[in-house]
């Protein structure tokens, strides 16, 4: 596709040449992203390095298109798309062909490359796919995909696809001669600036306080401002270059230097201090970073011999900039696979190994794949052979090795009871039971006060998502033995009510549904009239959270006392119909590692031990038997992936159905107690 343009004879052919400082800026941006994902605490806003990439892409791509227009009189869009494909697709195809099998080899408890993510990455719609799948960038509830980082590549590719068409359409009626082109370019510049402002406004309006910011973080519409600001700068500087690139006067040089250094300082401050959960970031902070990057680009392009330009042109930064695409592609999956558990390293040593491996792989990708395809130095036969190999490897990896989703859906989706009607009709009881109520519970559970039923036919499971995974595994095992299991556990809800908490280091807020756990449980117990009520909770009780207006966690005497009251309340609700009550001690967790390789606070074994100590303390006073699932699945006092060769969890938290069936002979007599299980 091409458009007719003024002849080259009527248009100045000058162009913006290769600017070495822009390679260095790209190198700095990828350093920021890598350090952020590597857990460097002093680079808390390093994820904003992506915005610098966006601004650079908008500037460079628009500059190339405008220079082609001025030099040849037309834009060959098909040729442009072909160059972009040669630049981006070979390295991406190699990544997918390697990462998908590696994720399969890594096994349970490791990040994966789900089939949906692979296909979305290939189609360059990963940003929207992640939003549709509910995979937030800052509020991660599952192990992140090894391809999550390709969301930014998707936004850039969407820009590459649409922007040349818009640019060609906007300059369609350009009058002949340089004057007509200048007028049309000025018009296009104004529209581009207005579109960037609209994108910034869109982000500010869609950003909701105390809400997951992933929609505005991933959205093409909200992130387009950075690309458009770079494009607007290209209009200005390309026009200047076409007019002979006149020397800058001393005062102008001073203004440019001040603007460039101001932008550099603003970028440094944002990269060091910003946080993904900061509301101000989406109310103009991210736009400020894009404007700052635009100022830096303008300064180093206009004066390529300035101090700032020389700093950004240092060989190391330029080298990193040259291989930055490969570094960005490979760092995220390699960081996810090179864990502290596998390497035995933590902190700075782990980060150093990850960076060395990433740079080695990225350099190899650049030398062996990216550069040959980009420069077309391979013979057509070799190029076709490599394309064929990558295509076959990729298709095989996707079809044969990529899992269908990041979390096995059957593990948590089966056996869920419909208790909504019972919940709506149930009367909510006091969150803190009275002393008389606690005495009643103890009396109901005291030995000899209630003759056990000769057999158990119905078991009700209450608790959180770990309890739900227990119910999903118990249901087929007990059903084969004539016992029905009802699942009344609720995802994300334990005994703790209210208060913000940290999960995977991100600020979260409890679902409103969790505040009425007592009425939900009472409604389920009243409607099903079970013989046995089984409770498994504890995951949400070990988080860092706000309690009585301050941040705390289990082990704090005041918070522990609150948890004891909640456990007494749970015992009262569960014993309300005379059913046998059984509590299950929480197993140890290992949901993943912090970026520096250490455990997340909620996965520290000491917290699980403290919760189980409180559980056993209340259970002893209320005469509730406790099944020692913690000691069975973690006999050494910490998380274990498998017991007797049986994989226990599929994500470091939730129990596999096969694992529960494996534990069935050990669990069943403890669940049913003195009652005789039917044959």
Secondary structure, 3 states (H helix, E strand, C coil): CCCCCCCHHHCCCCCCCCCHHHHHHHHHHHHHHHHHHCCCHHHCCHHHHHHHHHHHHHHHHHHHHHHHHHHHCCCCHHHHHHHHHHHHHHHHHHHHHHHHHHHHHHCCCCCCCCHHHHHHHHCCCHHHHHHHHCCCCCCCCCCCCCCHHHHHHHHHHHHHHHHHHHHHHHCCCCCCCHHHHHHHHHHHHHHHHHHHHHHHHHHHHHCCCCCCCHHHHHCHHHHHHHHHHHHHHHHHHHHHHHCCCCCCCHHHHHHHHHHHHHHHHHHHHHHHHCCCCCHHHHHHHHHHHHHHHHHHHHHHHHCCCCHHHHHHCCHHHHHHHHCHHHHHHHHHHHHHHCCHHHHCCCHHHHHHHHHHHHHHHHHHHHHHHHHHHHHCCCCHHHHHHHHHHHHHHHHHHHHHHCCCCCCCCHHHHCCECCCHHHHHHCCCCCCCCCHHHHHHHHHHHCCCCCCCCCEECEEEEEECHHHHHHHHHHHHHHHCCCCEEEECCCCCCCCCCCCEEEECCEEEECCHHHHHHHHHHHHHHHHHCCCEEEEECCCHHHCEEEECCEEECCCCHHHHHHHHHHHHHHHHHHCCCCCEEEEECCCCCCCCECCCCCECHHHCHHHHHHHHHHHHHHHHHCCCEEECHHHHHCCCCCCCCEECCEECECCCCCECHHHHHHCHHHHHHHHHCCCEECC
